[in-house]
Amino acid sequence: MDSIYQFLQNIGYTHRIHPPLAHMPIGLVVGALLLGLAAWWLKRPNLTAAARYCVLIALVFLVFTALTGYLDWCHYYGGAWLASIEIKLILTGALAVLLVFPVILKMGTKSNLFLYTLCFLTVVGLGYYGGQLVLGGTCTPPAEKPTAGATLYHASCGACHPYGDNIFNHRLPVIGSPKLQNFTVFLAFNRNPKRPDGSRPIMPAFPKDKISDQQMQELYDYIRKVQQRLR
């Protein structure tokens, strides 16, 4: 799995691979809904067939979209069971079922239109919770300055923990880490990081002369705030 992302980085692509593919089933579902509306309004059988083809192609692309979503989830979030991830999995399954019906069943124009509407509402939900994951559920006003904790995180932690991940071990991301259970645990680990077996990890220690207790509190508050947005 990591070799896929390493290859993409080597050719200059450093972003997630799921979002570009996600546009395909979303666009095709919207197209099916519009064609279904036109077929119902204009009484054109050829538009009904075009809508069904859109649904069929959307179903094919949904397989690849779900696969790349799984890869991004493992790579960037270490497979952490965040609330947004769970909802996206449920909605993806629902969308797959809804897309199958117009393909395998010969239904009337109104029945198909009802299913296309449900598919459209489902992809809206998928887009919303996908935005929650990537953007943290908020849009920062242009005039707002980053907090001290955010600046400190990007300067001291971002290289090894982009987007709350862990580039050395994706199964141990920052987001969802037990080291965030309270500030005392967080501070102690950053001052003297140790693995469960007592050995020293790759992560360096952050003494007071590098990051003060006050700065560490700001850093902790920032990470906790981001984690709460992802739930």
C-alpha positions in Angstrom: 0.0 0.0 0.0 2.7 2.5 1.0 4.5 1.7 -2.3 1.5 3.2 -4.2 1.8 6.5 -2.4 5.6 6.5 -2.7 5.3 6.0 -6.5 2.8 8.8 -6.7 5.1 11.1 -4.7 8.0 10.2 -6.9 6.1 11.4 -10.0 5.0 14.6 -8.2 1.5 13.7 -6.9 1.4 14.2 -3.2 -2.3 14.4 -2.6 -5.0 11.9 -1.6 -6.1 9.6 -4.4 -9.7 9.2 -3.4 -11.2 12.7 -4.1 -10.4 12.9 -7.8 -12.2 9.5 -8.4 -15.1 10.5 -6.1 -16.1 13.1 -8.6 -17.0 10.4 -11.2 -19.9 8.6 -9.4 -21.1 11.9 -8.0 -21.2 13.5 -11.4 -22.8 10.5 -13.0 -25.5 10.4 -10.3 -26.3 14.0 -10.8 -26.4 13.4 -14.6 -28.8 10.4 -14.0 -31.1 12.6 -11.9 -31.2 15.4 -14.5 -31.8 12.9 -17.4 -34.5 11.2 -15.4 -36.2 14.5 -14.8 -36.0 15.3 -18.5 -37.3 11.9 -19.5 -40.3 12.3 -17.1 -41.0 15.9 -18.2 -40.5 15.4 -22.0 -41.7 11.8 -22.2 -38.5 10.7 -24.0 -37.6 7.0 -23.7 -34.1 7.6 -25.0 -33.4 9.9 -22.1 -34.6 7.2 -19.7 -32.0 4.8 -21.2 -29.3 7.5 -21.0 -30.1 7.9 -17.3 -29.7 4.1 -16.7 -26.4 4.1 -18.5 -25.2 6.9 -16.2 -26.2 4.8 -13.2 -24.4 1.7 -14.6 -21.2 3.6 -15.1 -21.5 5.3 -11.7 -21.8 1.8 -10.1 -18.6 0.7 -11.9 -16.7 3.8 -10.7 -18.1 3.4 -7.2 -16.0 0.2 -6.8 -12.7 2.0 -7.6 -13.8 5.1 -5.6 -14.4 3.0 -2.5 -11.1 1.1 -3.0 -9.1 4.4 -3.1 -11.1 5.7 -0.1 -10.0 2.6 1.8 -6.4 3.2 0.8 -6.5 6.9 1.9 -8.2 5.9 5.2 -5.4 3.4 6.0 -2.6 5.7 4.8 -3.6 9.1 6.2 -5.7 8.1 9.2 -4.1 4.7 10.2 -7.5 3.0 9.9 -8.8 4.9 12.8 -12.6 4.5 13.3 -13.7 8.1 13.2 -17.4 8.9 13.2 -17.1 10.5 9.7 -15.5 7.3 8.3 -18.2 5.1 9.8 -21.0 7.3 8.2 -19.2 7.3 4.9 -19.0 3.5 4.9 -22.7 3.3 5.6 -23.6 5.8 2.9 -21.4 4.1 0.4 -23.1 0.8 1.0 -26.5 2.5 0.7 -25.5 4.1 -2.6 -24.3 0.8 -4.0 -27.7 -0.8 -3.2 -29.6 2.1 -4.7 -27.5 2.1 -7.9 -28.1 -1.6 -8.4 -31.9 -1.4 -8.5 -32.3 0.8 -11.7 -29.7 -1.4 -13.4 -31.1 -4.9 -12.8 -34.9 -4.0 -12.6 -37.1 -2.7 -15.3 -39.1 0.0 -13.5 -41.2 2.9 -14.6 -39.9 6.5 -15.1 -41.3 7.7 -11.8 -39.8 4.8 -9.8 -36.4 5.4 -11.4 -36.7 9.1 -10.7 -37.4 8.4 -7.0 -34.2 6.2 -6.8 -32.1 8.8 -8.6 -33.2 11.3 -6.1 -32.2 9.0 -3.2 -28.9 8.4 -4.9 -28.4 12.2 -5.2 -29.1 12.8 -1.5 -26.7 10.0 -0.6 -23.8 11.5 -2.6 -24.5 14.8 -1.0 -24.1 13.2 2.4 -20.9 11.5 1.2 -19.5 14.8 0.0 -20.4 16.5 3.3 -18.7 13.9 5.5 -15.8 13.7 3.1 -15.4 17.5 3.6 -15.5 16.9 7.4 -12.5 14.6 7.1 -10.4 16.8 4.8 -11.3 20.2 6.1 -12.1 19.5 9.7 -15.7 20.5 9.3 -15.0 24.2 9.2 -13.9 27.0 6.8 -11.6 29.5 8.3 -12.3 33.1 7.4 -9.6 34.6 5.2 -8.8 37.3 7.8 -8.4 34.9 10.7 -4.9 34.2 11.7 -3.8 30.6 12.6 -3.8 29.9 16.4 -0.5 29.6 18.2 -1.2 25.8 18.6 -1.7 25.4 14.8 1.5 27.3 14.0 3.4 25.3 16.5 2.0 22.0 15.2 2.9 22.8 11.6 6.4 23.9 12.5 7.3 21.2 15.0 5.0 18.2 14.2 3.7 18.6 10.7 6.7 17.0 8.9 6.2 13.6 10.6 2.5 13.9 11.4 0.8 15.6 8.3 -3.0 15.8 8.8 -2.6 14.1 12.1 -1.1 11.0 10.5 2.2 9.2 11.4 4.5 8.8 8.4 6.6 6.2 10.2 3.7 4.0 11.4 0.2 4.8 9.9 -1.4 2.5 12.5 -0.4 5.0 15.2 -1.7 8.4 14.1 -1.8 11.5 16.3 -5.6 11.7 15.8 -7.2 9.2 18.2 -3.9 8.5 20.1 -4.3 7.5 23.7 -1.6 10.1 24.5 -4.3 12.7 24.1 -6.4 11.4 26.9 -5.3 14.3 29.1 -2.6 17.0 29.1 -0.5 15.4 31.7 0.0 12.2 29.6 0.5 14.3 26.5 3.2 16.5 28.2 5.0 13.5 29.7 5.2 11.7 26.4 6.5 14.7 24.5 9.1 15.4 27.1 10.3 11.8 27.2 8.8 9.7 24.4 8.9 5.9 24.9 7.3 2.9 23.3 5.1 0.6 25.4 8.2 -1.7 25.9 10.3 1.2 27.2 12.5 1.7 24.2 13.0 5.0 22.5 11.0 5.7 19.3 12.2 7.7 16.3 10.3 10.7 17.7 12.7 13.2 19.5 12.0 14.6 22.9 10.8 18.2 23.2 12.4 19.8 26.3 11.2 23.0 27.9 13.9 25.1 26.2 12.4 24.1 22.9 8.7 24.0 23.7 7.6 25.5 26.9 4.8 24.1 29.1 2.5 26.9 27.9 3.3 26.2 24.3 2.7 22.5 24.9 -0.7 23.3 26.3 -1.6 25.4 23.2 -0.4 22.5 21.0 -2.5 20.0 23.0 -5.6 22.2 22.8 -5.1 22.6 19.0 -4.8 18.8 18.4 -7.8 18.1 20.6 -9.9 20.7 18.8 -9.0 19.1 15.4 -9.8 15.6 16.8 -13.2 16.8 18.0 -14.1 18.2 14.6 -13.4 14.9 13.0 -15.8 13.0 15.2 
